[in-house]
Amino acid sequence: THLFLLLLIDGSYLLEIDRLLRPGGYFVVSGPPVQWAKEENEWKELQDLAKSICFDLLSVEGNTAIWRKSLNGSCLAKASSKPMVKLCDKEDDPNAAW
């Protein structure tokens, strides 16, 4: 549950999955918050975030959900204007930490 709460704070976990998956790749979540009692809000937020970055929900069975990344790749450029998805500012220096 705590992993998903962190995921939903800024979407960084799902953004990393989006970065790693090739177009058409699959992402599976098994366990909370997928259809868990008292975690309906978290489950809805996860679905909304996945949809906002163009993941299609293919199947939900019990507590397991399967999404597929769009065949056209990521749609983060379009999603960046949505409040659920926070991307780095273009002026940020990616090498500042080094």
N, C-alpha and C positions, 0 to 999 in steps of 0.2 A: 504494500500500500504506500509506503513512504517513497519508493521509487517513482510511483505514478504521481504523487503529490509534487515531487521535484520536477518531473517531466512537465506537469501542467503549469508550473509557475511561469516559465518562460518558453517552454517548448523545445529547449535545447536538446534533449534526448532524442526527440522525434526528428529534429533538424539534422542531427548526426546520422540517424538511420537513413534519412533522405540523401545525405551526402554520400554514404557508403553504398547504397543500393543502385544498381544499374536500372535503366528504364525497364519496366515490366517485372522488377524484382518483388519478392514477397516478404512481408513482415508479419510475424505471428506473436500474439500476446495470449498467454494462458495464465489465468489467475486474476487477482484483483486488478483493476476494477471491473473487468468484463462480467456484466450481469450479476454482480455481487449485491446482496441486500445492504442497504445503507450507503452504497457508493454509487448511486444513480447519477449524481451530479458529476463525479469524476469520470464515469463511463461516458456521459454525454460530452464532456469537455474533450476527452480523448478522441471521440468520434469527430467532433467539430474541428479539432486541430488537424487531424489526419486528412479530413476532407479539404481543409483550407490549403493544404500543400499538395493536393491532387492525388491522394491515395484513395483507391476505391475499396470499400468494405465488401469483400467477396462472400464471407461466411461467418456466422456466429453459431457455435454449437456448444451449449453448456457455458463454461467459462473460458472458451477459446475463441478468439477472433482472428481472422486472416484478412490482411489488406494487401493490395497490389499497387506498386508505384506506377504512375501513368507511363504508357509506352512512349509518350512524347518527352519524357524526362521530368525534371522538376518544374514546378510553377511558382517557385519562391519569389521571383521578380514580381509577379502579380499579387502574391500573398503578402508581400512586405508592407502593403498599405493597411492590412488588417491588424487590429490590435492584438490578436492572439499570437502573432508571429513577430518576434523581435529579432531583426538582423543587425549585424554590425554596421556602424556608420561608415560610409565610403571614405571619410577622412581618417578613420582609425588606422594607425600604423601596425600592420600585422607582425612586424619584427620588434616592436617596442619592448616586449618581454625578454628579448635576447640581448 
